[in-house]
Amino acid sequence: MCIGTPVKVIENRDFVALCEGRNGTEEVNMMLVGPQTEGTWVLNFLGSAREVISEQDAENINKALDGLTAIMDGADKIDVDMYFPDISMKNNH
């Protein structure tokens, strides 16, 4: 399974961009989304940007990935409202 991770463009380089995210700094292929300005967030799948996303979406995705990591690390219980604020019933009423 491939899970996309949010990365922020820190330097545009023709068909790739130097980006920074939860896995550090990496070059990301930008051919599917086109050149993006510094500060733009994209969703990175295996080294290729597939979608331009908002900073809020990047934050929500990173929180969800943190929640999944906690579960995979053996957490018996997680705070759904903290890790998944965009789908939490508490925050949607």
C-alpha positions as CSV (number, residue, x, y, z in Angstrom):
1,M,0.0,0.0,0.0
2,C,1.2,3.5,-0.8
3,I,0.4,6.3,1.6
4,G,0.8,9.9,0.5
5,T,2.6,12.3,2.7
6,P,2.4,16.1,2.7
7,V,5.5,17.9,1.8
8,K,6.2,21.7,1.4
9,V,8.1,23.0,-1.6
10,I,11.3,24.8,-0.5
11,E,13.0,25.1,-3.8
12,N,11.6,24.8,-7.4
13,R,13.9,23.0,-9.9
14,D,12.3,22.6,-13.3
15,F,10.5,19.2,-13.2
16,V,11.3,18.5,-9.6
17,A,11.2,20.4,-6.4
18,L,13.2,20.2,-3.2
19,C,10.6,19.5,-0.6
20,E,10.5,19.1,3.2
21,G,8.1,16.9,5.2
22,R,7.8,14.4,7.9
23,N,10.5,12.2,6.3
24,G,13.0,15.0,5.9
25,T,14.1,16.8,2.7
26,E,13.7,15.1,-0.7
27,E,13.4,15.8,-4.4
28,V,9.8,15.3,-5.6
29,N,8.8,14.9,-9.2
30,M,6.3,17.7,-10.1
31,M,5.3,16.6,-13.6
32,L,1.7,15.7,-12.6
33,V,1.0,19.0,-10.8
34,G,3.3,21.4,-12.6
35,P,5.8,23.8,-11.1
36,Q,4.8,25.1,-7.7
37,T,6.0,28.1,-5.8
38,E,8.0,27.9,-2.6
39,G,5.7,27.3,0.4
40,T,3.1,25.3,-1.6
41,W,2.1,22.0,0.0
42,V,1.7,18.9,-2.2
43,L,0.8,15.3,-1.5
44,N,3.8,13.1,-2.3
45,F,3.4,9.4,-3.3
46,L,6.7,7.5,-3.8
47,G,8.6,10.6,-4.9
48,S,5.9,12.1,-7.1
49,A,3.5,15.0,-6.2
50,R,0.0,13.9,-7.1
51,E,-2.1,16.8,-5.7
52,V,-1.6,20.4,-4.5
53,I,-3.2,20.7,-1.0
54,S,-3.8,23.4,1.5
55,E,-1.7,23.9,4.6
56,Q,-4.7,22.8,6.7
57,D,-5.1,19.6,4.7
58,A,-1.3,19.0,5.2
59,E,-1.8,19.4,9.0
60,N,-4.8,17.1,9.1
61,I,-3.0,14.4,7.0
62,N,0.1,14.6,9.2
63,K,-2.1,14.2,12.3
64,A,-3.8,11.2,10.8
65,L,-0.4,9.7,10.0
66,D,0.6,10.3,13.6
67,G,-2.5,8.4,14.7
68,L,-1.8,5.5,12.4
69,T,1.8,5.4,13.7
70,A,0.6,5.3,17.3
71,I,-1.7,2.4,16.5
72,M,1.1,0.5,14.7
73,D,3.4,1.1,17.7
74,G,0.9,-0.7,19.9
75,A,-1.3,2.0,21.4
76,D,-4.4,0.5,22.9
77,K,-6.3,3.6,22.5
78,I,-5.9,6.9,20.6
79,D,-7.6,10.3,20.9
80,V,-9.6,10.3,17.7
81,D,-10.5,13.9,18.1
82,M,-6.8,14.8,18.2
83,Y,-5.5,12.6,15.4
84,F,-8.5,12.9,13.1
85,P,-10.0,16.3,13.7
86,D,-11.5,16.6,10.2
87,I,-13.7,13.4,10.7
88,S,-14.3,13.7,14.4
89,M,-18.0,13.7,15.4
90,K,-17.2,16.2,18.2
91,N,-15.8,18.8,15.8
92,N,-18.4,18.3,13.0
93,H,-21.4,19.4,15.1
